[in-house]
Amino acid sequence: MRLLERMRKEWFMIGIVLAIAGAKLEPSIGVNGGPLKPEITVSYIAVATIFFNSGLSLNTEFADCGLHASPCVFCSDSDQGGRWK
């Protein structure tokens, strides 16, 4: 029971160790052009996941403040785009 509790507490470190061990055993998965496609996965999917997770951790008060400003940003952006044509 104590080992299971320790594994639940240290799940992230265990996952990192398993990922490193898997990369050491089979490095062909992560090469450019390999099945993992790191040129796409790292540059787009990983960055999007990081920003998504950061957005989930925001306080709702902070998110509500940003929602009030967004219509102004959209209006001013569309107005400025029309001036250059």
C-alpha positions in Angstrom: 0.0 0.0 0.0 2.8 2.4 0.8 4.5 1.8 -2.6 1.3 2.5 -4.4 0.9 5.8 -2.5 4.5 6.8 -3.3 3.9 6.0 -7.0 0.8 8.2 -7.1 2.7 11.0 -5.5 5.7 10.7 -7.9 3.7 9.9 -11.1 5.4 12.7 -13.1 8.9 11.6 -12.3 8.1 8.0 -13.1 6.6 9.1 -16.4 9.8 11.0 -17.2 12.0 8.0 -16.4 9.9 5.7 -18.5 10.0 8.2 -21.4 13.8 8.5 -21.2 14.2 4.7 -21.0 11.9 4.2 -24.0 13.9 6.8 -26.0 17.1 5.0 -25.1 15.7 1.6 -26.1 14.1 2.8 -29.4 15.6 6.1 -30.6 14.3 5.6 -34.2 10.8 6.7 -33.1 11.8 10.2 -32.3 14.1 11.0 -35.3 13.0 13.6 -38.0 10.7 11.8 -40.4 10.0 9.0 -37.9 6.6 7.8 -36.8 6.4 10.4 -34.0 7.0 13.3 -36.5 8.8 15.6 -34.0 9.0 18.4 -36.6 5.2 18.7 -36.4 4.6 17.4 -32.9 7.0 19.6 -31.1 6.5 22.8 -33.1 2.7 22.8 -33.1 1.0 20.3 -30.9 3.4 20.7 -27.9 3.2 24.5 -28.0 -0.6 24.4 -28.3 -0.8 22.0 -25.4 1.4 24.1 -23.2 -0.7 27.2 -23.8 -4.0 25.3 -23.4 -2.8 24.0 -20.0 -1.7 27.5 -19.0 -5.1 28.8 -19.9 -6.8 26.2 -17.8 -4.8 27.2 -14.7 -5.9 30.9 -14.9 -8.2 32.3 -12.2 -11.7 33.0 -13.4 -11.4 36.6 -12.3 -8.5 37.1 -14.6 -10.2 35.4 -17.5 -13.3 37.6 -17.0 -11.2 40.7 -17.2 -9.8 39.6 -20.5 -13.2 38.9 -22.0 -14.3 42.5 -21.5 -11.4 43.8 -23.5 -11.6 41.4 -26.5 -14.5 43.1 -28.4 -12.5 46.4 -28.3 -9.5 44.6 -29.7 -11.5 43.0 -32.5 -13.2 46.3 -33.5 -10.0 48.3 -33.5 -8.2 45.6 -35.4 -10.8 45.5 -38.2 -10.9 49.3 -38.4 -7.2 49.6 -38.8 -7.2 46.9 -41.5 -9.6 48.9 -43.6 -7.4 52.0 -43.6 -4.6 50.4 -45.5 -6.6 49.3 -48.5 
